[in-house]
Amino acid sequence: MIKNDYGRIVNVASVDGKDGNANTSACSSAKAGVIGLTKSLGKELANKNIAVNAVTPA
């Protein structure tokens, strides 16, 4: 993607990663990590014309 100066990355997270829910601590922390990764990569790759997004179905 960097070589082509274009790309799209879509990660799948969950509303658990944003809000956290009772009895889902493992899932919530894993999905929060996906959301954090998405935000970081989006900032790192923005100047290379690569969009990074996360879908968080509820």
C-alpha positions as CSV (number, residue, x, y, z in Angstrom):
1,M,0.0,0.0,0.0
2,I,2.8,2.4,0.8
3,K,4.5,1.5,-2.5
4,N,1.3,2.3,-4.4
5,D,0.6,5.5,-2.3
6,Y,-3.0,4.3,-1.8
7,G,-4.9,1.8,0.4
8,R,-7.8,1.1,2.6
9,I,-7.7,-0.9,5.9
10,V,-10.9,-1.9,7.7
11,N,-10.8,-3.4,11.1
12,V,-13.7,-5.0,12.9
13,A,-14.1,-4.0,16.6
14,S,-17.2,-4.0,18.8
15,V,-19.2,-1.6,21.0
16,D,-17.6,-3.5,23.9
17,G,-14.3,-1.8,23.0
18,K,-15.8,1.6,23.4
19,D,-18.1,1.2,26.4
20,G,-17.2,-2.1,28.0
21,N,-19.8,-4.4,29.3
22,A,-20.2,-6.6,32.4
23,N,-18.7,-10.1,32.1
24,T,-16.9,-9.3,28.9
25,S,-13.6,-8.0,30.1
26,A,-11.4,-10.1,27.8
27,C,-13.5,-9.1,24.7
28,S,-13.7,-5.5,25.8
29,S,-10.0,-5.1,26.3
30,A,-9.2,-6.9,23.0
31,K,-11.6,-4.7,21.0
32,A,-10.3,-1.6,22.7
33,G,-6.9,-2.6,21.5
34,V,-8.2,-2.9,17.9
35,I,-9.7,0.6,18.2
36,G,-6.5,2.0,19.5
37,L,-4.5,0.3,16.7
38,T,-6.9,1.7,14.2
39,K,-6.5,5.3,15.5
40,S,-2.7,5.0,15.6
41,L,-2.4,3.5,12.2
42,G,-4.8,6.1,10.8
43,K,-2.5,8.9,12.1
44,E,0.7,7.2,10.9
45,L,-0.6,6.4,7.4
46,A,-2.7,9.5,6.6
47,N,0.1,11.2,4.8
48,K,0.6,8.1,2.6
49,N,-3.1,8.3,1.3
50,I,-4.0,5.1,3.3
51,A,-7.3,5.3,5.2
52,V,-7.7,3.1,8.3
53,N,-11.2,2.6,9.8
54,A,-12.9,0.4,12.3
55,V,-16.4,-1.0,12.0
56,T,-18.0,-1.4,15.5
57,P,-21.4,-3.2,15.2
58,A,-23.6,-2.9,18.2
